[in-house]
Amino acid sequence: MKQKYQPHEIRLANEIAETLKDREAIPYYLSLTQKYHEAYLRQVLAKVMSIDETQIRKTRGALFTFLVNQKHGTHNTGA
């Protein structure tokens, strides 16, 4: 069964994917929009984008994923 996403969730997932240059991961970013508050995702995205690319071992997308999941229980929407 396909997951139904709200327009704001789709926009946010697309924005995250575009910012991180990681379009292949849109399904994953969509799932994050339902699991976490938008403000939290934007906070993590801003942090990732503020780090110099030479300081990132893998990719910005991988760092974003790591940071979002690092505090998985503290920003959950409860959905």
N, C-alpha and C positions, 0 to 999 in steps of 0.2 A: 504494500500500500504506500502510495506517495504521501509525503509529509506536506501539509498545507502551511504556507508561510504568509505572513502579513506583508503588505507592501513596504512598511518601514524596515522589516527584517531583511527583505530582499535588497533594499537600497543600502543598508548598513553592510551586509555581506559583500556586495559589489564594491562598496567603498574600501573596505578592508582589503579585498583581493587586488583592487587597482593600486592602492597605496603600497602594498607589499610586493606588487608585480608577481602575483601568484594566482592567476585566474583558474588554474586547474583545481585549486582547493576550495572553490566556491561552495560545494556541498558541505564541506566541513565548516566553513565560516557561517553558513546558514544554520547549521546545528548549534553553533555557539550563540547565535542571536536569540535562540529560544532558551538557552540554558543560563545565560548571564545578562545582567543589566547592560544597557547600551553605554552608560557612563563608564562602567568598568572596562568594557572592550575598547572604548575610545581612549581611556587612560593608558591602557597597555599599549595600544597602537602608537600613541604619542611618545611613550617611553622608548619603544623600539625604533621609531623614526629619529629620535634624538641621538641615538648611538651611532658613532662613525662606523661606516661599513667595514673598515679595516679591523674593527674590534669584534666583529661578528664571525664566529667560527664557521657556521653553515650558511643559512640564509635568514633574511629578516622574517620570513614566514615560519621557519623552524623556531626562531627565538620567540616570536609572538605566541606560538602554540605552547612552548615551554612555560612562558610567563603566565599565560592565561590559566593553564592547568596547575601551576605551582600553588595557587591559593584557591583551589577548586571549591572548597566548602565555604569560603568567606563571602563570596559575592553572588551566590546562587539566587535565582529569582524564586525558587521554590516550586517552579513549574514541573 
